[in-house]
Amino acid sequence: MPSEQVPTIPPASIDESLEITGESLAVDSLRSRMFLDVQVNGKGPFRFLVDSGADRSVIGALLAAQLGLPAEDPVILRSMAGTSTARTVLIETMTLGSSVIETITAPVLSERDMGARGIIGIDALADQRMMLDFQNKRVTIQDSRQPVYSEPGEIVVTARRRKGQLILTQVNVDGDRSYAVIDTGSELTIGNSPMLKRLSRGRRLGEARTVEMVSVTGEIVVARLLYLPELRIGGVIMRNVPVAFTDAPPFALFGLDKQPALLLGTDLLENFRRVSLDFRNRKVRFVLK
């Protein structure tokens, strides 16, 4: 996909007013990732993975054939394992509860590799608020133009928005400012090489072990697993946080490949009771257990 200029966005700030109301959808949880039922062109429901780290929604090859979806032009797909060419199909409507997203050109991948009939990416969430309730395994989706309400004890961080993604800037790793993206499609939190290089200066991080991750394209990604001494998000502090280090393509896609950054996976997110993402208003809320 062609690169595009990213506008300068004002620095982030703490905001104390975000609540999610709307239709609550039951989800399944495979380990810590979350899935929900989606209707495609009025048919279904079909089980899709909720992936806030994916820049576009994806549909399974068998489902696309079953629904007879018309072919569109191939695209370059960026996954955790690298870039590849993928064929696409046109989805007229995708229904998430009471929210209807129209006209989506979706890459086609194997259901076996995805572990689902498709993926809900940030192209389908651009005007939505999404609340992930890890405690009750439910997802709430609401039009972000609806009023918002605050809740006692919540921590709300205002993010920057880059290519549709929410970039958290109020992130501090072992005393140094960093950046992070909420990635609900990954079961592991991932760090890039600038993060590892900075952490390694004058510190003993312990012995790394090798881990393997499977991307949505079915390819194996090898990473080094280490533990962050301390991670701070807004006012929340976590210690001894496991992170798999690899220069995954999403870092470059979101302009985070040259600076220390993390993709926050569901292994970390499930330590919270709820995590809410408001893409239009650039707010991420964390509710502690």
Secondary structure by P-SEA (a helix, b strand, c coil): cbbbbbccccbbbbbcbbbbbcbbbbbbbcccbbbbbbbccccccbbbbbcccccbbbbbaaaaaaacccccbbbbbbcccbbbbbbbbbbcbbbcccccccccbbbbbbcccccccccccccccccbbbbbccccbbbbbcccccccccccbbbbbbbbbcccbbbbcccccccccbbbbbcccccbbbbcaaaaaaaaccccccbbbbbbbbccccbbbbbbbbbbcbbbcccccccbbbbbbccccccccccccccccccccccccccccccccccccbbbbbbcc
